[in-house]
Amino acid sequence: MSLDLALEKVRDTAFLLDAIRAADELTAAARHTTGPAAVQLLTEAISDDDQVLSIAAVQALGALPDDAAAAAVSDLLSDTRPYLREHAAWALGSRTPWPDAIGPLVSGVSAGGFPTVIHQRALRRWARTSADDVAVALEGALLIADDPAGRARLVDTLSLVPGDVAVRSLLRVAGDEGESFLPRAAAVAALGGRGRSRRNGYGDAVRAMVGRLMQQDDALTGVARLAAFDLAGSGRPESLPARFGLSIGQLFLHADLDRQLSRAGAGDNGGIATMLVRLGDALVAQPGVDRVLTMSRGSVDAALDALTGPTDGHLLAPIPLMSEPVDAAGAWPLSVAAERGIRRVLTANGRVDVVHLRMADVGSMAAAAVAARLGIPTVFTLAPDPHAVIHALDMTGALTRANFGAVDEREHYWFRTGLVHRLATGARHCALFPRPKLRDQLRDLLGVDIDDQPGRYTVVPEGIDLSVTKAAKTDVHATRHHPALLELEQLVAGLPEHRRGLPLAVSVGRLHRVKGMATVVEAWATRPELRERCNLLIIGGDLAQPSLDERGQLTAFEKIVTDNPSAAAGLLIPGHRPNDVVAHWLAAAALGLGDLVAPGGVYICGSLKEEFGLAIIEAIAAGLVVVAPDGGGPATYVEEGVTGFLVDTRSPAAVGEGASAALARSIRPVTTSGSPAPAG
């Protein structure tokens, strides 16, 4: 396709997702086009008010093989529109090094945020052929940067640059006792990958520096010990010994995992965090599985302890990110530390046979890169995310060609759709969630026709550990003295007397806008007939140290209660609880708890989207009638009017109607014991 026709296709395509895919065709056409006319055509398109077209033109301009195109893209690094600056850095990363752009790219690294990973990507590629130029530019930036976090990002980028100039700088920062902790820790961690290389002349100096810092009793000691572990490794994937049974890696980098799942529901510790721990336990119980490595963020000390612990079974493997915990959206600048930690885990105790990737986030991006270098195949759970969100916003008019760039600067839709494609293309096999009209949705939203290569795709529903739910139901039936049930009794006993003895409507999950917890509260609080029939229990969120997203939902709760003051009497918000506690509370909501909680409660999920919905499955298993989104995974397993009701969760009114219907379905006629019998 000619360049002008490809450009017109981007301009004239009706839907945003189709326009993004058409942009790939435009970039492909640009690779085979030269001359000033092509540069002018794309430069003019960049100035268009159509922000999708502008972004597509930047990407295509970066693909033109002309020096004039390189100069034009380099100039865009100082454009007044931030989204164009990001895409210019992205486009430059696909070109041969352009000297005038090195300085602005380095400045972008230091500035932080999502652009860090884009700028690092370009500099990393350019360093393959212009290592000294990139290293010198980073050294110069370190001379003038004074923010410790910015300096640490520059040091991380230096660790990606081969050659003696970069190693010399890392040694200087690591040994500088006047340097701040963050950049110094980044330098020490980076040295762990430098002493093995035969191409640098500083191997002895690296080992001596790491050895000296290991002997000091300060905050850097643990970092130096990890670096020493890395230095002791062979560094050659082919030399890693095979294991007798299958060795599997899986990760969710943004979770705080422990055996007790004590952080479930706080921050980004959602259903996937719980599921990975339960799944790892189940996998190692299978014949032929020797080891499962479940990776998530953790401290330096936790990472060291894991390296000296057991080598078989289900192992929780912390990845130290050298940062305070941040949510998934804020974790992109941590990609270098993530790669380093993931590589260490995957090479610590023999070869890993496969790595399962689940999300288009920085953890999957880093793990895919490491796995490719180590020759480890990956399996990717392919889902239309963020594609479904883009399409929904497109249909409502909230996301348009006129505002796409500004929204993309915050949500990174363009990059994430590309990352999904790269993860799927690079995977040996793709797992798919069940969803209505699966083939049609994947074709329309992702441009993937699974019938073209049916052997590459398998539909795999997620699952829960039923033994946890069964044990919780047994405890509710047999005794009320389990600590989780005593805690629930205390919570409900604190309500006004007239609210005790009502059923519970329960919602479990992270306090994040996508999970729709505020929608659930609004649906219940604004319907007097619903509010008087049940109390509402919201389980999730770190109330002591709420994240930005959690504060947003808590503020929304406060406003709803202020507008509906009667709701305060029946609303319980205890924060997050371990998974075992949640299982007992769900069972108590279904079966009742003495005179305080009537049986026949319901479960309400207000999520804008659920690819599968593990908490919904847990609620159904507990015997609760559920309210769930009318798309995605829940639509494949919720039996309408029997196990639950599917509603448009964008609408509080629809959620409220669903909750009323669920209560009517759940509360059966009075039994001989005098209590209403729960459904299920």
NUNUBA-18814 format. One line per 5 residues: number of its first residue (from 0); their letters; for each residue x, y, z of C-alpha. Coordinates in Angstrom, 1 decimal, decimal comma. Layout:
NUM = a = X/Y/Z  ...
REM end
This chain:
0 = msldl = 0,0/0,0/0,0  1,3/3,5/-0,9  2,0/5,9/1,9  -0,7/8,4/1,0  -3,4/5,6/0,8
5 = alekv = -2,2/4,2/4,1  -2,5/7,6/5,6  -6,0/8,1/4,3  -7,0/4,7/5,7  -6,0/5,9/9,2
10 = rdtaf = -7,9/9,1/8,6  -11,1/7,6/7,3  -11,4/4,4/9,5  -14,6/4,7/11,6  -13,5/3,1/14,9
15 = lldai = -10,5/4,0/17,0  -9,3/0,4/17,3  -9,4/-0,1/13,6  -7,5/3,2/13,2  -4,8/2,0/15,6
20 = raade = -4,4/-1,2/13,5  -4,3/0,8/10,3  -1,5/2,9/11,8  0,6/-0,3/11,7  0,0/-0,5/7,9
25 = ltaaa = 1,1/3,1/7,6  4,3/2,4/9,5  5,0/-0,6/7,3  4,4/1,5/4,1  6,8/4,2/5,4
30 = rhttg = 9,6/1,7/5,8  9,6/1,3/2,0  9,3/5,0/1,1  11,9/7,7/0,8  12,2/11,3/-0,3
35 = paavq = 11,2/14,8/0,9  7,7/14,4/-0,3  7,1/11,6/2,2  8,6/13,6/5,1  6,4/16,6/4,2
40 = lltea = 3,2/14,4/3,9  3,7/12,9/7,4  4,8/16,2/8,9  1,6/17,9/7,8  -0,4/15,0/9,2
45 = isddd = 1,2/15,4/12,6  -0,2/19,0/12,7  -3,7/17,7/12,1  -6,4/18,1/14,9  -7,0/14,4/14,5
50 = qvlsi = -4,8/13,2/17,4  -5,0/9,5/16,3  -3,7/10,6/12,8  -1,0/12,7/14,4  0,3/9,8/16,5
55 = aavqa = 0,2/7,4/13,5  2,1/9,9/11,4  4,8/10,3/14,1  5,3/6,5/14,2  5,4/6,4/10,4
60 = lgalp = 7,9/9,3/10,2  10,2/7,4/12,5  10,1/4,5/10,1  11,2/6,6/7,1  14,8/5,7/6,3
65 = ddaaa = 15,7/9,4/5,5  17,9/11,6/7,7  15,4/14,4/7,2  12,8/12,2/8,9  15,1/11,4/11,8
70 = aavsd = 15,7/15,2/12,3  12,0/15,8/12,2  11,2/13,2/14,8  14,0/14,4/16,9  12,5/17,9/16,8
75 = llsdt = 9,3/16,5/18,2  11,0/15,6/21,5  10,5/19,3/22,4  7,0/19,6/21,0  4,4/21,3/23,3
80 = rpylr = 2,1/18,3/23,1  3,3/15,7/25,7  1,7/12,8/23,9  3,6/13,6/20,7  6,9/13,8/22,7
85 = ehaaw = 6,3/10,3/24,0  5,5/8,8/20,6  8,5/10,6/19,0  10,8/8,9/21,6  9,1/5,6/20,8
90 = algsr = 9,6/6,1/17,1  13,2/7,0/17,5  13,9/3,7/19,3  13,3/1,9/16,0  15,9/3,9/14,1
95 = tpwpd = 19,6/3,9/14,0  21,1/6,4/16,5  20,6/10,1/15,9  23,1/12,1/17,9  21,0/15,2/18,3
100 = aigpl = 18,3/13,1/20,0  20,5/11,4/22,7  20,4/14,4/25,0  16,6/14,9/25,0  16,1/11,2/25,4
105 = vsgvs = 18,3/11,2/28,5  16,4/14,2/29,9  13,2/12,2/29,4  14,6/9,4/31,5  15,4/11,7/34,3
110 = aggfp = 12,0/13,3/34,3  10,3/10,1/35,3  6,8/8,7/34,8  5,7/6,4/32,0  8,0/8,2/29,4
115 = tvihq = 11,0/6,8/31,3  10,5/3,3/29,9  10,0/4,7/26,3  13,2/6,7/26,5  15,2/3,9/28,0
120 = ralrr = 14,0/1,6/25,2  15,4/3,9/22,6  18,7/4,5/24,5  19,1/0,8/25,1  18,9/0,0/21,4
125 = warts = 21,1/2,8/20,4  23,7/1,8/23,0  24,3/-1,4/21,0  26,2/0,6/18,4  26,9/3,9/20,1
130 = addva = 27,6/2,8/23,7  30,1/5,5/24,6  28,0/8,3/23,2  25,0/7,2/25,3  27,1/6,6/28,4
135 = valeg = 28,8/10,0/28,2  25,4/11,7/27,8  24,1/9,9/30,9  27,3/10,8/32,8  26,7/14,4/31,9
140 = allia = 23,1/14,3/33,1  24,2/12,8/36,4  26,5/15,9/36,9  23,5/18,2/37,0  20,6/16,1/38,2
145 = ddpag = 19,9/16,5/41,9  16,7/14,6/42,5  17,6/11,2/44,0  14,8/9,3/42,1  15,8/11,0/38,8
150 = rarlv = 19,4/10,1/39,4  18,5/6,5/40,1  16,6/6,3/36,8  19,7/7,6/35,0  21,9/5,0/36,8
155 = dtlsl = 19,4/2,3/35,8  19,7/3,4/32,2  23,5/3,3/32,5  23,2/-0,3/33,5  21,7/-1,0/30,0
160 = vpgdv = 24,8/0,4/28,3  27,6/-2,0/27,4  31,3/-1,0/27,7  33,9/0,3/30,1  32,6/3,9/30,2
165 = avrsl = 29,3/2,8/31,7  31,0/0,4/34,2  33,3/3,2/35,3  30,4/5,5/36,0  28,5/2,7/37,9
170 = lrvag = 31,6/2,1/40,1  31,9/5,8/40,9  28,3/6,1/41,9  28,3/2,9/43,9  31,4/3,9/45,9
175 = deges = 30,3/7,5/46,5  29,4/7,7/50,2  28,0/11,2/49,7  25,5/9,9/47,1  21,8/9,3/48,0
180 = flpra = 20,6/5,8/48,7  18,4/5,3/45,6  21,0/6,0/42,9  23,7/4,3/44,9  21,5/1,2/45,3
185 = aavaa = 20,8/1,2/41,6  24,5/1,3/40,8  25,3/-1,5/43,2  22,5/-3,7/41,8  23,7/-3,0/38,2
190 = lggrg = 27,2/-4,1/39,1  25,9/-7,6/39,6  25,5/-8,0/35,9  28,9/-6,5/35,0  31,6/-8,7/36,6
195 = rsrrn = 31,0/-11,6/34,3  31,4/-9,9/31,0  34,7/-10,5/29,2  34,2/-7,3/27,3  34,8/-5,0/30,2
200 = gygda = 38,1/-4,3/31,8  36,7/-3,6/35,2  35,7/-7,1/36,3  38,1/-7,2/39,2  37,1/-3,7/40,4
205 = vramv = 33,4/-4,7/40,2  33,9/-7,7/42,3  36,1/-5,8/44,8  33,4/-3,0/45,1  30,6/-5,5/45,7
210 = grlmq = 32,7/-7,5/48,2  33,6/-4,3/50,2  29,9/-3,1/50,3  28,8/-6,6/51,5  30,9/-6,2/54,6
215 = qddal = 29,3/-2,9/55,6  26,4/-3,1/57,9  24,1/-0,5/56,3  21,2/-0,3/53,9  23,3/-1,2/50,9
220 = tgvar = 24,5/-4,5/52,4  21,5/-6,5/51,1  21,7/-4,9/47,7  25,4/-5,8/47,5  24,6/-9,4/48,6
225 = laafd = 22,1/-9,7/45,7  24,7/-8,3/43,3  27,3/-10,9/44,6  24,7/-13,6/43,9  24,3/-12,3/40,4
230 = lagsg = 28,1/-12,1/39,9  28,5/-15,7/41,0  26,0/-16,9/38,3  27,2/-18,4/35,1  25,4/-15,9/33,0
235 = rpesl = 24,9/-18,5/30,3  21,4/-19,8/30,0  22,5/-23,0/28,2  24,6/-24,0/31,2  21,7/-24,0/33,6
240 = parfg = 20,9/-27,6/34,7  17,6/-29,1/33,8  15,3/-30,3/36,5  13,6/-33,7/36,9  10,1/-32,4/36,7
245 = lsigq = 8,4/-29,4/35,1  9,4/-26,0/36,4  6,9/-23,2/35,9  7,2/-19,4/36,4  4,3/-17,1/36,9
250 = lflha = 4,1/-13,5/38,1  2,0/-10,5/39,1  4,6/-7,9/39,9  2,3/-5,4/41,7  1,1/-7,7/44,5
255 = dldrq = 2,4/-8,3/48,0  2,1/-12,0/48,3  2,3/-14,3/51,3  1,0/-17,7/52,1  -1,8/-16,3/54,2
260 = lsrag = -2,9/-13,8/51,5  -3,0/-11,2/54,2  -2,9/-8,3/51,8  -5,7/-9,5/49,6  -7,9/-6,6/48,5
265 = agdng = -5,4/-3,9/49,4  -3,8/-1,8/46,7  -3,4/-3,9/43,5  -3,7/-7,2/45,5  -6,9/-8,3/43,7
270 = giatm = -8,2/-11,7/42,6  -5,3/-12,5/40,5  -2,9/-12,3/43,5  -5,1/-14,8/45,4  -5,5/-17,0/42,4
275 = lvrlg = -1,7/-17,2/41,7  -1,0/-18,5/45,2  -3,8/-21,0/45,1  -2,9/-22,1/41,6  0,8/-22,5/42,5
280 = dalva = -0,2/-24,8/45,3  -2,5/-26,8/43,0  0,2/-27,1/40,2  2,9/-28,6/42,4  0,4/-31,2/43,6
285 = qpgvd = 0,2/-32,4/40,0  2,3/-35,4/38,9  5,4/-34,3/36,9  5,5/-30,7/38,3  8,6/-30,1/40,3
290 = rvltm = 8,5/-26,4/41,0  6,3/-23,3/40,6  7,9/-19,9/41,0  5,4/-17,2/41,8  7,0/-13,8/41,4
295 = srgsv = 5,8/-10,6/43,0  7,3/-7,4/44,4  9,2/-7,7/47,7  12,0/-6,4/49,8  15,7/-7,0/49,3
300 = daald = 15,8/-9,1/52,5  12,9/-11,2/51,3  14,6/-11,8/48,0  17,8/-12,9/49,8  15,8/-15,2/52,1
305 = altgp = 14,1/-16,8/49,1  17,4/-17,5/47,4  18,7/-19,5/50,3  15,4/-21,3/51,0  13,9/-24,4/49,5
310 = tdghl = 14,3/-25,1/45,7  11,3/-27,4/45,1  7,6/-27,0/45,5  5,7/-23,8/45,3  8,1/-20,9/46,0
315 = lapip = 7,1/-17,3/46,5  9,9/-15,4/44,8  10,1/-11,6/45,7  11,4/-9,2/43,1  13,0/-6,1/44,8
320 = lmsep = 12,1/-3,1/42,8  14,2/-0,6/44,8  11,1/1,5/45,2  8,2/2,2/47,6  5,2/0,1/46,5
325 = vdaag = 3,4/1,7/43,6  0,3/0,7/41,6  0,5/-0,9/38,2  0,0/2,4/36,4  3,0/3,9/38,2
330 = awpls = 5,4/1,0/37,9  6,6/1,5/34,4  9,8/3,3/35,4  10,8/0,2/37,4  11,3/-2,0/34,3
335 = vaaer = 15,1/-2,2/34,7  14,9/-3,4/38,3  12,1/-5,8/37,3  14,2/-7,4/34,6  17,1/-7,8/36,9
340 = girrv = 15,1/-9,5/39,6  13,1/-11,7/37,3  16,3/-12,9/35,6  17,8/-13,8/39,0  14,7/-15,9/40,0
345 = ltang = 14,6/-17,6/36,6  18,3/-18,7/36,8  18,7/-19,3/40,5  17,9/-23,1/40,7  18,1/-24,7/37,3
350 = rvdvv = 16,2/-24,0/34,1  12,6/-22,9/34,0  10,5/-24,7/31,4  7,8/-22,1/30,8  6,7/-18,7/32,1
355 = hlrma = 3,0/-17,8/32,2  2,3/-14,1/31,5  -1,2/-12,7/32,3  -1,3/-8,9/31,9  0,0/-6,2/29,5
360 = dvgsm = 1,9/-4,5/32,3  5,5/-3,7/33,1  5,9/-7,1/34,9  4,9/-9,1/31,8  6,9/-6,8/29,6
365 = aaaav = 10,1/-7,4/31,7  9,5/-11,1/32,1  8,9/-11,6/28,3  12,2/-9,8/27,6  14,1/-11,9/30,1
370 = aarlg = 12,5/-15,1/29,0  13,4/-14,4/25,4  17,1/-13,8/26,3  17,1/-17,0/28,3  15,3/-19,1/25,7
375 = iptvf = 12,4/-19,8/27,9  9,0/-20,2/26,1  6,1/-18,2/27,4  2,3/-18,7/27,6  0,2/-15,5/27,5
380 = tlapd = -3,3/-15,1/28,7  -4,7/-13,0/25,8  -7,6/-10,8/26,6  -9,0/-7,6/24,9  -7,6/-5,2/27,5
385 = phavi = -7,3/-2,3/27,0  -9,1/-2,9/23,6  -12,5/-3,4/25,2  -12,1/-0,2/27,2  -11,1/1,8/24,1
390 = haldm = -14,0/0,4/22,1  -16,5/1,2/24,9  -15,3/4,7/25,3  -15,4/5,2/21,6  -19,0/4,0/21,5
395 = tgalt = -20,0/6,4/24,2  -18,1/9,4/22,7  -15,9/9,8/25,8  -12,8/8,9/23,6  -12,5/10,6/20,3
400 = ranfg = -10,0/11,5/17,6  -9,9/15,0/19,1  -8,9/13,9/22,6  -7,2/10,5/22,1  -3,7/11,8/22,5
405 = avder = -4,5/13,6/25,7  -6,1/10,6/27,2  -3,4/8,3/25,9  -0,8/10,4/27,7  -2,5/9,2/31,0
410 = ehywf = -3,7/5,7/30,1  -1,0/4,6/27,5  -3,6/2,9/25,4  -1,5/2,9/22,2  1,5/1,4/23,9
415 = rtglv = -0,5/-1,2/25,8  -2,4/-2,4/22,7  1,0/-2,9/21,0  2,3/-4,7/24,1  -0,6/-7,1/24,0
420 = hrlat = 0,2/-7,8/20,4  3,9/-8,3/21,1  3,3/-10,6/24,1  0,8/-12,7/22,1  3,1/-12,9/19,0
425 = garhc = 6,1/-13,9/21,2  4,2/-16,5/23,2  4,5/-20,2/22,3  0,8/-20,6/23,2  -2,1/-18,3/24,2
430 = alfpr = -4,8/-18,9/26,8  -8,2/-17,3/26,3  -10,9/-16,5/28,9  -14,3/-17,7/28,0  -16,6/-14,9/27,0
435 = pklrd = -19,7/-14,5/24,8  -19,0/-14,5/21,1  -15,3/-15,0/21,8  -14,2/-15,4/18,2  -16,1/-12,4/17,1
440 = qlrdl = -14,8/-10,2/19,9  -11,2/-11,2/19,4  -11,4/-10,5/15,7  -13,2/-7,2/16,2  -11,2/-5,9/19,2
445 = lgvdi = -7,8/-7,4/18,7  -7,7/-8,2/15,0  -7,0/-11,8/15,9  -8,6/-14,7/14,1  -8,1/-17,7/16,3
450 = ddqpg = -9,3/-20,0/13,5  -6,2/-19,2/11,5  -4,0/-21,0/14,0  -6,3/-23,0/16,2  -3,4/-24,9/17,7
455 = rytvv = -2,0/-21,7/19,3  -5,1/-21,0/21,4  -6,9/-22,7/24,3  -9,9/-21,4/26,1  -9,2/-21,9/29,8
460 = pegid = -11,6/-20,7/32,6  -10,0/-19,7/35,8  -10,9/-21,4/39,0  -10,9/-21,2/42,8  -9,8/-23,6/45,5
465 = lsvtk = -13,2/-25,1/46,6  -11,7/-26,6/49,7  -11,3/-23,1/51,2  -15,0/-22,4/50,6  -16,1/-25,8/51,9
470 = aaktd = -14,1/-25,4/55,1  -15,6/-21,9/55,7  -19,2/-23,2/55,2  -18,5/-26,1/57,6  -17,2/-23,6/60,2
475 = vhatr = -20,4/-21,5/59,9  -22,6/-24,6/60,3  -20,6/-26,1/63,1  -19,5/-23,3/65,3  -19,4/-19,5/65,6
480 = hhpal = -16,1/-19,4/67,4  -13,8/-19,2/64,4  -11,9/-15,9/64,6  -13,2/-14,6/61,3  -16,8/-15,2/62,4
485 = leleq = -16,2/-13,6/65,7  -14,8/-10,5/63,9  -17,9/-10,3/61,7  -20,1/-10,6/64,7  -18,3/-7,6/66,3
490 = lvagl = -18,7/-5,6/63,1  -22,4/-6,2/62,8  -23,0/-5,8/66,6  -21,7/-2,3/66,2  -24,6/-1,3/63,9
495 = pehrr = -27,8/0,3/65,3  -30,1/-2,3/66,9  -32,7/-2,1/64,1  -30,0/-3,0/61,5  -29,0/-6,2/63,2
500 = glpla = -30,5/-9,4/61,9  -30,7/-8,2/58,3  -29,1/-10,1/55,5  -25,8/-8,9/54,1  -25,1/-7,6/50,6
505 = vsvgr = -21,4/-8,1/50,1  -18,8/-6,8/47,6  -15,2/-7,9/47,6  -12,3/-6,3/45,7  -9,8/-3,6/45,3
510 = lhrvk = -10,9/0,0/45,9  -10,3/1,0/42,3  -12,6/2,8/39,9  -12,6/-0,1/37,5  -14,0/-2,3/40,3
515 = gmatv = -17,0/-0,1/40,7  -17,2/-0,2/44,5  -18,6/3,4/44,6  -21,3/2,3/42,1  -22,3/-0,6/44,5
520 = veawa = -22,5/1,8/47,4  -24,5/4,3/45,4  -26,9/1,6/44,1  -27,6/0,4/47,7  -27,7/3,8/49,4
525 = trpel = -30,0/5,6/47,0  -32,7/2,8/46,9  -34,6/3,0/50,3  -36,4/-0,3/49,6  -33,0/-2,1/49,1
530 = rercn = -31,2/-0,2/51,9  -33,9/-1,3/54,4  -33,8/-4,9/53,4  -30,0/-5,5/53,9  -26,8/-4,1/55,2
535 = lliig = -23,9/-3,5/52,8  -20,4/-5,0/53,5  -17,6/-3,6/51,4  -14,4/-5,7/51,8  -11,2/-4,3/50,3
540 = gdlaq = -8,8/-1,4/50,4  -6,0/-0,3/52,7  -7,7/2,1/55,1  -4,6/2,9/57,1  -2,4/3,9/54,1
545 = pslde = -4,7/4,2/51,1  -3,3/4,6/47,6  -4,5/7,4/45,3  -7,1/5,1/43,8  -8,3/3,9/47,2
550 = rgqlt = -8,6/7,5/48,4  -10,7/8,3/45,4  -13,1/5,5/46,2  -13,3/6,4/49,9  -14,0/10,0/49,0
555 = afeki = -16,8/8,8/46,7  -18,2/6,7/49,6  -18,2/9,7/51,9  -20,1/11,9/49,4  -22,7/9,2/48,8
560 = vtdnp = -23,3/8,8/52,5  -23,4/12,6/53,0  -26,1/12,8/50,3  -27,9/9,8/51,8  -27,4/10,0/55,5
565 = saaag = -29,7/7,1/56,4  -27,2/4,8/54,6  -24,6/5,3/57,3  -26,5/3,1/59,7  -26,1/0,0/57,5
570 = llipg = -22,8/0,4/55,7  -19,8/-1,6/56,8  -16,3/-0,8/55,4  -13,7/-2,8/57,3  -11,0/-2,6/54,6
575 = hrpnd = -9,1/-5,6/53,2  -9,0/-9,0/54,8  -7,1/-12,2/54,2  -8,7/-14,6/51,7  -9,6/-17,1/54,4
580 = vvahw = -11,5/-14,4/56,3  -13,3/-13,3/53,2  -14,4/-17,0/52,6  -15,9/-17,2/56,0  -17,7/-13,9/55,7
585 = laaaa = -19,2/-14,9/52,3  -20,3/-18,2/53,9  -21,9/-16,3/56,8  -23,7/-14,0/54,4  -25,2/-17,0/52,7
590 = lglgd = -26,0/-19,2/55,7  -26,5/-16,5/58,4  -24,8/-15,9/61,7  -27,0/-16,2/64,7  -29,3/-13,3/65,5
595 = lvapg = -26,9/-10,8/63,9  -26,9/-11,8/60,2  -29,9/-13,3/58,5  -29,3/-16,0/55,9  -30,0/-15,3/52,2
600 = gvyic = -27,5/-12,5/51,6  -26,3/-11,5/48,1  -23,1/-10,6/46,4  -22,8/-7,5/44,2  -20,0/-6,9/41,7
605 = gslke = -20,0/-3,4/40,2  -16,9/-3,9/38,0  -16,9/-2,0/34,7  -15,3/-5,2/33,3  -14,3/-8,6/34,5
610 = efgla = -12,3/-10,9/32,3  -13,4/-13,8/34,5  -14,4/-12,7/38,0  -12,8/-14,9/40,7  -14,6/-13,2/43,6
615 = iieai = -17,9/-13,8/41,8  -17,1/-17,5/41,5  -16,2/-17,6/45,3  -19,5/-16,0/46,1  -21,5/-18,5/44,0
620 = aaglv = -19,6/-21,3/45,7  -20,5/-19,9/49,1  -24,2/-20,1/48,1  -24,9/-16,4/47,3  -27,0/-15,1/44,5
625 = vvapd = -24,8/-12,7/42,6  -25,1/-9,4/40,6  -22,4/-9,3/38,0  -21,4/-7,4/34,8  -23,4/-8,4/31,7
630 = gggpa = -20,3/-9,0/29,6  -16,9/-10,7/29,8  -16,4/-13,8/31,9  -19,4/-13,6/34,2  -21,8/-13,8/31,2
635 = tyvee = -20,5/-17,3/30,5  -21,2/-18,8/33,9  -23,9/-16,8/35,7  -27,2/-18,5/35,1  -29,7/-15,6/34,8
640 = gvtgf = -32,3/-15,6/37,5  -30,9/-18,7/39,1  -27,4/-18,1/40,3  -27,5/-14,4/39,7  -28,4/-11,4/37,5
645 = lvdtr = -26,3/-9,8/34,8  -26,6/-6,0/34,7  -25,0/-3,0/33,1  -22,6/-2,1/35,8  -22,0/1,4/34,4
650 = spaav = -25,5/2,3/35,8  -26,0/2,4/39,6  -29,8/2,1/38,9  -29,2/-1,1/37,0  -27,0/-2,5/39,8
655 = gegas = -29,6/-1,6/42,3  -32,4/-3,3/40,4  -30,1/-6,4/40,1  -29,5/-6,4/43,8  -33,2/-6,2/44,6
660 = aalar = -33,9/-9,1/42,2  -31,0/-11,1/43,8  -32,4/-10,6/47,3  -35,9/-11,6/46,1  -34,4/-14,8/44,6
665 = sirpv = -32,1/-15,5/47,6  -34,6/-15,2/50,5  -36,9/-18,2/50,3  -40,0/-18,8/52,4  -39,5/-19,2/56,2
670 = ttsgs = -38,3/-22,7/57,2  -39,5/-24,7/60,2  -36,6/-23,2/62,2  -38,1/-19,8/61,7  -35,4/-18,5/59,5
675 = papag = -35,6/-17,7/55,8  -33,7/-20,3/53,7  -30,9/-19,1/51,4  -30,9/-19,9/47,8  -28,2/-22,3/46,4
REM end
